[in-house]
């Protein structure tokens, strides 16, 4: 079981702040593909992963990172100053 947390417009498109799922994904990219295939709102949220960042157990990571041992995956847009 893995906890997925969504922030900002990702949360708005999916309609959930977080969820727990079972996954067979070995990497973040595989997890994204599983989520995209679920339904249209996930496909919309993950349509352009270059517009997203990911953190594994609260540490910034990459989409090719392994999920082995990870408890939490967070998706969010890049942070901008202002």
C-alpha positions in Angstrom: 0.0 0.0 0.0 1.3 3.4 -0.9 0.1 6.9 0.0 -0.2 9.4 -2.9 -0.5 13.1 -2.1 -1.6 15.7 -4.6 -1.0 19.4 -4.4 -2.2 22.6 -6.1 -3.8 22.1 -9.6 -3.0 18.3 -9.5 -5.3 18.0 -6.5 -7.9 20.2 -8.3 -7.9 18.1 -11.4 -8.1 14.7 -9.6 -10.5 16.0 -6.9 -8.6 14.3 -4.0 -5.9 15.6 -1.7 -4.6 12.1 -1.1 -5.3 8.4 -1.5 -3.9 5.0 -0.6 -3.5 2.5 -3.4 -2.1 -0.9 -4.2 0.4 -0.7 -7.1 2.6 -3.1 -9.0 4.7 -0.1 -10.3 8.4 -0.4 -9.8 9.1 3.3 -10.6 7.3 6.7 -10.4 6.9 6.7 -14.1 5.1 3.3 -14.0 2.9 4.6 -11.2 2.0 7.6 -13.3 1.0 5.3 -16.2 -1.2 3.2 -13.8 -2.9 6.4 -12.6 -3.4 7.8 -16.1 -5.2 4.6 -17.1 -7.6 4.9 -14.2 -9.9 7.5 -15.6 -10.0 10.9 -17.4 -9.4 13.1 -14.4 -6.1 11.3 -13.8 -5.2 11.4 -17.5 -5.7 15.2 -17.4 -3.7 15.7 -14.2 -0.7 13.6 -15.6 -1.0 14.7 -19.3 2.3 16.6 -19.1 4.7 15.3 -16.4 7.3 17.8 -17.4 5.0 20.3 -15.6 5.2 18.2 -12.4 7.6 17.4 -9.7 7.6 14.4 -7.4 8.8 13.7 -3.9 9.3 10.3 -2.4 8.9 10.2 1.4 9.2 14.0 1.4 12.4 14.1 -0.6 12.5 15.6 -4.1 13.0 12.9 -6.6 12.8 11.9 -10.3 10.2 10.0 -12.3 12.6 7.2 -13.0 13.2 6.6 -9.2 12.3 3.2 -7.8 9.3 2.9 -5.5 10.7 0.0 -3.4 10.3 0.8 0.3 8.6 4.1 -0.4 5.6 4.9 1.8 4.5 8.3 0.3 4.6 9.8 -3.2 3.7 13.4 -3.6 2.9 15.2 -6.9 3.0 19.0 -7.3 3.8 21.7 -9.8 7.2 23.4 -9.7 7.6 26.0 -7.0 8.0 29.5 -8.2 9.2 32.6 -6.3 7.2 35.8 -6.3 
